[in-house]
Amino acid sequence: MALTYGAYTACLQDHTLAEALDVLATAGLTGAEVNTGGFIPAPHAPVDALLASETARTDYLRIFQDKGIQLTGLTVSGNPLSPLPTEGIPHAHDLRRTIELAGTLGVPDVVAMSGTPGTDEGARYPAWIVNPWNGIDLDILEYQWSVAVPFWKEIDALARQHDVQIAFEMHPRNLVFSPPTFEQFLEKVEPTNIGVNLDPSHLFWQQMEPIDCIERLGRHITHVHAKDTAVLPGATVRGVLDTVFDPVPEDPAQRTPTGIGHHVSTWPEDAAWRFVALGEGHGVDYWIRFLSALAAVNPDLHVNTEHEDAAFGQIEGLERSARTLLAAAEQAGV
């Protein structure tokens, strides 16, 4: 039993699947995770064709076999609880189809997000509540959980039916974004087939310690994204709950998509933090301890790098992250 190391191919969306797998193999990785819907397109997984045809599924898996790469996860990160008509219903549809596809392909892990409803039945937009010292905010959270619980009970049953494990990315702007909020989810939903995708990058910028989170979550961790964050000097005056951003750039060429039809606001010049290639925020010594902690709670986890560092190109950033990850794995002996 040992951790396995791969990459999420979303950063290579302008490559064919075969080309993307060649990049992973050249970087020394043996696993791949592909997107199947939600916020971003799915060029590496023709979901409709794969669901419709056993021949298509056989041919698809053969691409991975021929490249010496294991398909270790399907990702459908979205907001299936959103009141926005462009998010909630289509993202929930993508999630259900992804679970079915994972079952037919024999892929054990589906990476998803818990989602965020609006403030009440008439809300037009999702609302993320943090630090609810005001009792009104607790009322909003009570409503949001009333939406989330029946939905995720249904999805948990579907995952159980298809023998698939869903792994929540503890991502800000979702109901589940930390170990305590996941524990709330456990208490309310009592899932059998929903755990955690441990992505340290989102924990770092919220000032959590990922290794402590690993120890607290333990067996509930079923999948891992290896992504780093650098906390920058701007954090000393901005903090991590900064709302002072400028609008999305008017020039379409300068825009960075956050999903289909949505874009990143203009980041502050003295930002508090940013995502970086593995090793650019925390050195190899840290990742040795991180991987050792993971192996102690579950030695069979799939650990996939996720490249979102704008300072490096697609392949360069992925390769830098892979070098750090594999060096840490070798030194940790896991």
Stockholm file with secondary structure:
# STOCKHOLM 1.0

chainA/1-334         MALTYGAYTACLQDHTLAEALDVLATAGLTGAEVNTGGFIPAPHAPVDALLASETARTDYLRIFQDKGIQLTGLTVSGNPLSPLPTEGIPHAHDLRRTIELAGTLGVPDVVAMSGTPGTDEGARYPAWIVNPWNGIDLDILEYQWSVAVPFWKEIDALARQHDVQIAFEMHPRNLVFSPPTFEQFLEKVEPTNIGVNLDPSHLFWQQMEPIDCIERLGRHITHVHAKDTAVLPGATVRGVLDTVFDPVPEDPAQRTPTGIGHHVSTWPEDAAWRFVALGEGHGVDYWIRFLSALAAVNPDLHVNTEHEDAAFGQIEGLERSARTLLAAAEQAGV
#=GR chainA/1-334 SS CCCEEEEEGGGGTTSCHHHHHHHHHHTTCCEEEEECSTTSCCTTCCHHHHHHCHHHHHHHHHHHHHHTCEEEEEECCSCTTCSSTTTHHHHHHHHHHHHHHHHHHTCCEEEECCCCCCSSTTCSSCCCCCSCCSHHHHHHHHHHHHHHHHHHHHHHHHHHHTTCEEEEECCTTSSCCSHHHHHHHHHHHCCSSEEEEECHHHHHHTTCCHHHHHHHHGGGEEEEEECEEEECTTHHHHCSSCCCCBCCCSSGGGCCEEETTEECCBCCTTCSEEEECTTSSSCHHHHHHHHHHHHHHCTTCEEEECCCCTTSCHHHHHHHHHHHHHHHHHHHTC
#=GC SS_cons         CCCEEEEEGGGGTTSCHHHHHHHHHHTTCCEEEEECSTTSCCTTCCHHHHHHCHHHHHHHHHHHHHHTCEEEEEECCSCTTCSSTTTHHHHHHHHHHHHHHHHHHTCCEEEECCCCCCSSTTCSSCCCCCSCCSHHHHHHHHHHHHHHHHHHHHHHHHHHHTTCEEEEECCTTSSCCSHHHHHHHHHHHCCSSEEEEECHHHHHHTTCCHHHHHHHHGGGEEEEEECEEEECTTHHHHCSSCCCCBCCCSSGGGCCEEETTEECCBCCTTCSEEEECTTSSSCHHHHHHHHHHHHHHCTTCEEEECCCCTTSCHHHHHHHHHHHHHHHHHHHTC
//
